Amino acid sequence: MACDPAEIGSLFLFEELTPEQLGRLCAAGRVEVFDAGPVYTEGEPATCFYVMIEGTVVLYRRVGGDDVEVSRTSQRGVYAGAMQAYLGDRVPQTYVNSMRVTGPTRFFVLPAQSFADFMQEWFPMAAHLLEGLFFGAKNTQRAIGQRERLLALGSLSAGLTHELNNPAAAAVRATASLRERVGRMRHKLTLIARGPYSRETIAGLIEVQERTVERVAKASAAPAPSPLEASDREDELADWLDDHGVPEGWRVAPTFVQAGLDTDWLEQVAASVAEDVLAGAIGWLGYTVETELLMQEIEESTSRISHLVDAAKQYAQLDRAPHRVVDVHELLDSTLLMLSGKIGPGVRVVKEYDRSLPAVPAYPAELNQVWTNLIDNAVYAIGSGGSPGDEDDDGDGDGDRDGNRGGHGHGGGHGGGHGTLTVRTARAGDRLLVEFRDTGPGIPEDVRGRIFDPFFTTKPVGEGTGLGLDISWRIVVDKHHGSLHVESAPGDTRFQVLLPLTAPETAEEPPT
């Protein structure tokens, strides 16, 4: 269609141009009518800049397998398309969204290169300012995103250090006690060797010692008695020892109960040795039991340390391929373990996992970052006003998420409140659902639509960067072709991550 400079000049984008400039615009561009349907598609090369003269346009983005509408308008002069053409090859020149029209719609269409040339020629200062704003915002977002990751790493490191310190300290204490017990055992063995014990008596003691060690090992796998049951057993053992002339039986009785020994075992010991050596034999076996218990404690502590190190490697995905098929439950468990120190004792964590779910193709290290952000926000929400929370028959604890609710924003949680964090997995059609639910005060409706915006936060200054949910959104939506949304009410806020069960047709990694 013919391009009328006067009509083009009536559009607010061009109303300050001179007649000569409007003439050049008309010469470089064209007026085109599009029937109802698509005009361009997200991801295609951005070849044209569109300004609507009359009609209705709809802009939308692809989120997972869905087209999500982001804008619908009939306002004259609205524009879309190759809006970053003036930046040249410094950024990918593709359409960042899709556009369709609902009925016959008339556009002024300008080739991308012509749009770039006019910007540079007619508005050189504006072009430089826009360029600076564009790359400055990118750099700022990248720098703050890196800071967000470093803050999370520092928090995780502190939590991991705390978690490692407990078993390490237990192992050190047990080792010192073990050295003392072994020394006493050597001394007792020397006394036995010098005493009036026959070879048969010593052989019998050694046999009883071996049976005792086996019994201690079996007892470690059995459920521990209740405090009342343990007290009753200690009294029973102490009475037996007193009745058989063993001095200070009340001292060794608790150790024997801890090891799972009872009066039947004592009767077997008494039947294996002469009455005059029973006290010495019980003392020697007492050192044996203490030694076994201490070695078990050292084994449990070092195993705990090894488990924590494995969890840290799983969280960081060290020595793993960036993209692979993963079990999301392993990722969730490693993240919860790494954050356990930050979650705190006041937050009850409940896991509602569907273990029948298949593994999914993903970038596991980046999904762990999403889990970290959502769990961290959930804990912050609970700490800033959570209630005791919903009870769950599951009982193994779990957690959910939080976004920017009233008084909280992205990142920077703390475990000062009391509530419940529930982490749930389920199948949702052809996608896998990971849901984080918390019992915090909820996200106010007036800010709910902005929580995924970059730099938006309702936390106090210095407590949040406003990028936690923005980063999570980009990882889930842009990189995994999934979706991330929130449902919130006081006492029940849920962040839901939906991931495709299969890899997209193209394996090319999108820009982040």
C-alpha positions in Angstrom: 0.0 0.0 0.0 1.1 3.6 -0.6 2.8 5.2 2.4 1.4 8.7 3.3 4.0 10.8 5.1 1.3 12.8 6.8 -0.3 9.6 8.2 3.0 8.3 9.4 3.8 11.6 11.0 0.6 11.3 13.0 2.0 8.3 14.9 3.5 9.4 18.2 6.8 7.8 17.5 7.4 10.0 14.4 5.5 13.2 15.3 8.6 15.2 15.8 10.2 14.3 12.5 10.6 16.8 9.7 8.7 16.4 6.4 12.0 15.4 4.7 12.6 12.7 7.3 9.0 11.4 7.0 9.5 11.3 3.2 12.7 9.2 3.7 10.8 6.9 6.1 8.1 6.3 3.6 10.7 5.7 0.9 12.5 3.1 3.0 9.5 1.4 4.4 6.0 0.3 3.4 2.5 0.1 4.6 1.2 -3.4 4.8 -2.1 -5.0 5.9 -2.0 -8.3 7.8 -5.1 -10.6 8.1 -5.8 -12.3 11.4 -3.0 -14.6 12.3 0.8 -14.5 13.1 3.0 -11.7 11.9 6.3 -13.0 13.2 7.5 -15.7 15.6 9.8 -15.6 18.6 13.4 -16.7 17.8 13.2 -16.0 14.0 15.7 -13.4 12.6 14.5 -9.9 13.4 14.2 -8.4 9.9 11.6 -5.7 10.4 10.4 -3.0 12.8 6.6 -2.7 13.0 4.5 0.3 13.9 0.7 -0.3 14.1 -1.5 2.2 12.2 -4.8 0.6 13.0 -6.0 -2.7 14.3 -5.2 -4.9 17.3 -2.0 -6.7 18.1 -1.2 -9.5 20.6 2.3 -10.2 21.8 3.1 -13.5 23.5 6.0 -15.7 24.5 6.6 -19.4 24.5 6.7 -20.8 28.0 7.3 -24.6 28.0 4.6 -25.9 25.6 2.3 -22.9 26.1 1.9 -19.5 24.4 1.6 -16.9 27.2 0.1 -13.6 26.2 2.1 -10.6 27.5 0.3 -7.7 25.8 -2.8 -6.9 23.8 -3.6 -3.4 22.5 -5.4 -1.4 19.8 -3.5 1.8 20.5 -2.2 3.5 17.3 1.5 3.9 17.1 2.5 0.9 19.3 5.6 -0.8 17.9 7.4 -4.1 18.1 9.9 -6.2 16.2 13.5 -5.4 15.5 13.8 -2.9 18.3 17.5 -3.6 19.0 18.6 -3.4 15.4 20.7 -0.3 16.2 23.0 -2.4 18.3 24.1 -4.4 15.3 25.8 -7.8 15.6 26.7 -7.1 19.3 23.4 -8.8 20.3 21.5 -11.6 18.6 19.1 -10.0 16.2 16.1 -12.3 16.7 12.5 -11.5 17.7 12.3 -11.8 21.5 8.5 -12.5 21.3 5.8 -13.5 18.8 3.2 -11.1 17.4 -0.2 -11.9 15.9 -3.2 -9.8 14.9 -6.8 -10.5 15.7 -8.2 -9.0 12.5 -7.1 -7.0 9.5 -4.4 -4.7 10.9 -2.4 -2.1 9.1 1.3 -1.5 9.9 4.1 0.8 8.8 6.9 -1.8 8.2 10.5 -0.6 8.2 13.4 -3.0 7.4 15.7 -3.6 10.4 18.8 -2.1 8.7 16.9 1.0 7.7 15.7 1.4 11.2 19.2 1.1 12.5 20.6 3.6 10.0 17.9 6.2 10.8 18.6 5.8 14.5 22.3 6.3 14.1 21.9 9.2 11.7 18.9 11.1 13.2 19.4 10.4 16.9 23.1 9.7 17.5 23.0 10.9 21.1 19.8 8.9 21.8 21.3 5.8 20.2 24.4 6.1 22.3 22.3 6.6 25.5 20.1 3.6 24.6 23.2 1.5 23.9 24.7 2.4 27.2 21.5 1.7 29.0 21.1 -1.7 27.3 24.6 -3.0 27.9 24.8 -1.3 31.3 21.7 -3.0 32.5 23.0 -6.3 31.1 26.3 -5.9 32.9 24.6 -4.8 36.1 22.3 -7.7 36.0 25.2 -10.1 35.4 27.3 -8.6 38.2 24.5 -8.7 40.7 23.5 -12.1 39.5 27.1 -13.2 40.2 26.9 -11.5 43.6 23.7 -13.4 44.3 25.4 -16.6 43.5 28.4 -15.7 45.7 26.1 -14.8 48.6 24.4 -18.1 48.2 27.7 -19.9 48.1 28.9 -18.1 51.2 25.7 -19.0 53.0 26.0 -22.6 51.9 29.7 -22.7 52.9 28.8 -21.5 56.3 26.0 -24.0 56.6 28.3 -26.8 55.4 31.0 -25.8 57.8 28.5 -25.9 60.7 27.3 -29.3 59.6 30.8 -30.7 59.2 31.9 -29.3 62.5 29.5 -31.5 64.6 30.6 -34.9 63.3 34.2 -33.8 63.2 34.1 -32.7 66.8 32.3 -35.9 67.8 35.0 -38.0 66.1 37.8 -36.0 67.9 36.1 -36.5 71.3 35.5 -40.2 70.6 39.1 -40.7 69.5 40.4 -39.1 72.7 38.1 -41.3 74.8 39.1 -44.4 72.8 42.8 -43.8 73.5 42.0 -43.6 77.2 39.9 -46.8 77.2 42.5 -48.7 75.2 45.1 -47.7 77.7 42.9 -48.9 80.6 42.2 -52.1 78.7 45.9 -52.8 78.3 46.4 -52.2 82.0 43.5 -54.6 82.8 44.9 -57.2 80.4 48.3 -56.9 82.2 46.6 -57.5 85.6 44.7 -60.5 84.1 48.0 -61.9 82.7 49.7 -61.6 86.1 46.7 -62.9 88.1 45.8 -66.4 89.0 44.0 -67.1 85.8 44.4 -70.4 84.0 44.8 -70.7 80.3 41.3 -72.1 80.0 39.9 -69.1 81.9 41.6 -66.6 79.7 40.4 -68.5 76.6 36.9 -68.4 78.0 37.2 -64.6 78.6 38.3 -64.0 75.0 35.4 -66.1 73.7 33.0 -64.1 75.8 34.6 -60.9 74.5 34.1 -62.0 70.9 30.4 -62.8 71.5 30.1 -59.4 73.3 31.5 -57.5 70.3 29.0 -59.3 68.0 26.2 -58.4 70.3 27.2 -54.7 70.5 27.3 -54.6 66.6 23.8 -56.0 66.4 22.4 -53.7 69.1 23.6 -50.6 67.1 21.1 -51.5 64.3 18.2 -51.9 66.7 15.9 -49.1 67.9 17.1 -47.3 71.0 15.0 -47.9 74.1 13.0 -45.1 75.6 14.5 -43.2 78.5 12.2 -45.0 80.9 13.0 -48.4 79.5 16.8 -47.6 79.6 16.5 -46.5 83.3 14.7 -49.7 84.2 17.3 -51.8 82.4 20.1 -49.9 84.2 18.6 -50.6 87.6 18.2 -54.3 86.7 21.8 -54.6 85.6 23.1 -52.6 88.6 21.2 -54.9 91.0 22.6 -58.0 89.3 26.2 -56.6 89.5 25.7 -55.7 93.2 24.3 -59.2 94.0 27.4 -60.8 92.4 29.9 -58.7 94.2 30.9 -56.5 91.3 31.9 -53.1 92.9 30.3 -49.9 91.6 28.1 -51.7 89.2 26.0 -48.6 88.7 28.9 -47.0 86.8 29.1 -49.7 84.0 25.3 -50.5 83.9 24.5 -47.5 81.5 27.3 -48.5 79.1 26.0 -52.1 79.0 22.4 -50.9 78.4 23.6 -48.7 75.6 25.4 -51.7 74.0 22.2 -53.8 74.2 23.4 -56.1 77.0 21.2 -57.5 79.7 21.2 -59.9 82.7 21.1 -62.9 80.4 24.4 -61.8 79.0 25.8 -61.3 82.5 24.6 -64.8 83.4 26.5 -66.2 80.4 29.7 -64.3 81.6 29.3 -65.7 85.1 28.9 -69.2 83.8 32.1 -68.8 81.7 34.5 -67.7 84.5 35.1 -68.6 88.1 33.4 -66.5 90.8 36.6 -65.1 92.1 37.5 -63.6 88.8 34.0 -62.4 87.8 34.6 -58.8 88.9 37.8 -58.5 86.9 36.2 -60.1 83.9 33.2 -57.7 84.0 35.6 -54.7 84.2 37.6 -56.0 81.3 34.5 -56.6 79.2 33.3 -53.1 80.2 36.3 -51.6 78.5 35.7 -53.8 75.5 32.1 -52.5 75.2 33.2 -48.9 75.6 35.8 -49.3 72.9 33.3 -50.8 70.5 30.8 -48.0 71.2 33.5 -45.4 70.6 34.6 -46.9 67.4 31.0 -47.0 66.2 30.7 -43.3 67.1 33.9 -42.6 65.1 32.5 -44.6 62.1 29.2 -42.8 62.2 30.8 -39.4 62.4 33.2 -40.0 59.6 30.4 -41.5 57.5 28.4 -38.3 58.1 31.3 -36.2 57.0 31.6 -38.3 53.8 27.9 -38.0 53.2 28.1 -34.2 53.6 31.0 -34.0 51.1 29.1 -36.1 48.6 26.0 -33.9 49.1 28.2 -30.8 48.4 29.6 -32.4 45.3 26.0 -33.3 44.2 24.9 -29.8 44.8 27.8 -28.2 43.0 27.6 -30.9 40.3 31.4 -31.2 40.3 32.9 -33.5 37.7 29.4 -33.8 36.1 28.2 -33.0 32.6 26.5 -29.6 32.5 23.4 -31.1 30.8 22.3 -34.7 31.6 19.4 -36.8 32.7 18.9 -36.4 36.5 16.7 -37.5 39.3 15.3 -34.3 40.7 14.9 -35.9 44.1 18.7 -36.2 44.4 19.0 -32.5 43.6 16.3 -31.5 46.1 17.8 -33.7 48.9 21.3 -32.3 48.3 20.0 -28.7 48.4 18.0 -29.3 51.5 21.0 -30.8 53.2 23.3 -27.9 52.2 20.7 -25.4 53.5 19.9 -27.4 56.7 22.0 -25.0 58.8 20.2 -22.0 57.4 16.7 -23.5 57.6 17.1 -23.8 61.3 15.2 -26.0 63.9 12.1 -23.9 63.9 11.2 -24.9 60.3 9.7 -28.3 59.8 10.6 -29.7 56.4 8.2 -32.2 54.8 9.1 -34.2 51.7 6.2 -35.4 49.6 8.1 -37.1 46.8 6.6 -39.2 44.0 9.5 -41.6 43.6 8.0 -43.2 40.5 8.8 -40.1 38.5 11.3 -40.6 35.7 14.6 -38.8 35.5 14.5 -35.6 33.3 17.0 -33.9 31.0 18.3 -30.8 32.8 21.1 -28.5 33.8 21.4 -29.9 37.4 23.7 -27.3 38.8 21.4 -24.5 37.7 18.3 -26.3 39.0 20.0 -26.5 42.4 20.3 -22.7 42.2 16.6 -22.5 41.6 15.8 -24.8 44.6 18.2 -22.7 46.7 16.4 -19.4 45.8 12.9 -20.8 46.4 13.8 -22.6 49.7 15.7 -19.6 50.9 12.7 -17.3 50.2 10.3 -19.8 51.9 12.5 -19.8 55.0 12.6 -16.0 55.1 8.9 -15.9 54.8 8.4 -18.3 57.6 10.9 -16.3 59.7 9.1 -13.1 59.1 5.6 -14.1 60.2 5.0 -17.8 59.7 2.6 -19.7 61.9 3.1 -23.2 63.3 2.0 -24.4 59.9 0.1 -27.4 58.5 0.7 -30.8 60.1 1.7 -33.6 57.8 1.5 -37.3 58.4 4.6 -37.8 56.5 6.8 -36.6 59.3 10.1 -36.5 57.4 10.0 -32.8 57.1 10.1 -30.6 54.0 9.9 -27.2 52.6 8.4 -24.9 50.2 9.0 -21.6 48.6 8.4 -18.0 48.9 8.7 -15.1 46.7 8.4 -11.5 47.6 5.6 -11.5 50.0 4.9 -8.7 52.4 8.1 -7.8 54.0 10.2 -10.2 52.0 11.8 -10.4 48.6 14.3 -12.5 46.8 17.0 -14.4 48.7 18.4 -13.9 52.1 16.4 -16.2 54.3 16.8 -17.0 58.0 15.6 -19.7 60.2 14.2 -17.6 63.1 10.5 -18.5 62.6 8.3 -21.5 63.1 6.4 -23.1 60.3 6.4 -25.8 57.7 8.2 -26.0 54.4 6.8 -28.7 52.1 8.6 -29.9 49.0 6.4 -32.0 46.7 7.0 -33.7 43.4 4.3 -35.1 41.1 3.6 -35.7 37.4 1.5 -33.1 35.6 0.7 -34.4 32.2 3.9 -34.5 30.1 5.8 -32.4 32.7 7.3 -32.9 36.1 6.1 -30.7 39.0 8.3 -29.5 41.8 6.3 -27.5 44.3 7.7 -25.5 47.3 5.0 -24.6 49.8 5.4 -22.6 53.0 3.2 -21.4 55.8 4.5 -17.8 55.8 2.2 -14.7 55.6 1.8 -14.9 51.8 2.6 -12.5 49.0 0.5 -9.4 48.9 -1.7 -9.3 45.8 -0.5 -5.8 44.8 3.1 -7.0 44.3 2.4 -10.6 43.2 2.6 -9.7 39.5 6.1 -8.1 39.9 8.0 -10.7 42.0 9.7 -12.1 38.9 10.9 -8.7 37.7 14.6 -8.0 37.9 15.7 -6.0 40.9 12.3 -6.0 42.5 12.3 -6.9 46.2 10.3 -6.0 49.2 13.1 -6.9 51.6 14.9 -4.3 53.6 17.9 -2.6 52.0 20.9 -4.9 52.1 18.9 -8.1 52.5 17.9 -8.8 49.0 19.1 -8.0 45.4 15.7 -8.7 43.8 17.3 -11.2 41.3 16.6 -14.5 43.0 13.3 -15.1 41.3 14.4 -13.4 38.1 17.3 -15.8 37.9 15.1 -18.7 38.8 12.6 -17.7 36.1 15.3 -17.5 33.4 16.8 -20.9 34.4 13.4 -22.7 34.4 11.7 -20.9 31.5 14.5 -19.9 29.1 17.0 -22.7 29.7 14.7 -25.7 30.5 11.6 -24.7 28.5 9.5 -25.1 31.6 7.3 -22.8 33.6 7.4 -21.2 37.1 4.4 -19.6 38.8 3.1 -18.8 42.2 -0.1 -19.3 44.2 -0.3 -17.4 47.4 -2.7 -17.0 50.4 -1.9 -16.2 54.0 -0.4 -19.4 55.5 -0.1 -21.2 52.1 2.2 -19.9 49.4 3.3 -22.3 46.6 5.9 -21.9 44.0 5.5 -24.4 41.2 8.2 -25.4 38.8 7.1 -27.5 35.8 9.9 -29.2 33.8 9.5 -31.1 30.5 9.9 -34.9 30.9 11.8 -35.1 27.6 14.4 -32.9 25.9 13.2 -30.3 23.4 13.8 -30.9 19.7 16.7 -28.5 19.7 19.5 -29.1 22.2 21.0 -25.7 21.6 21.4 -23.9 24.9 19.5 -20.6 25.0 21.3 -17.5 26.2 21.0 -16.6 29.9 
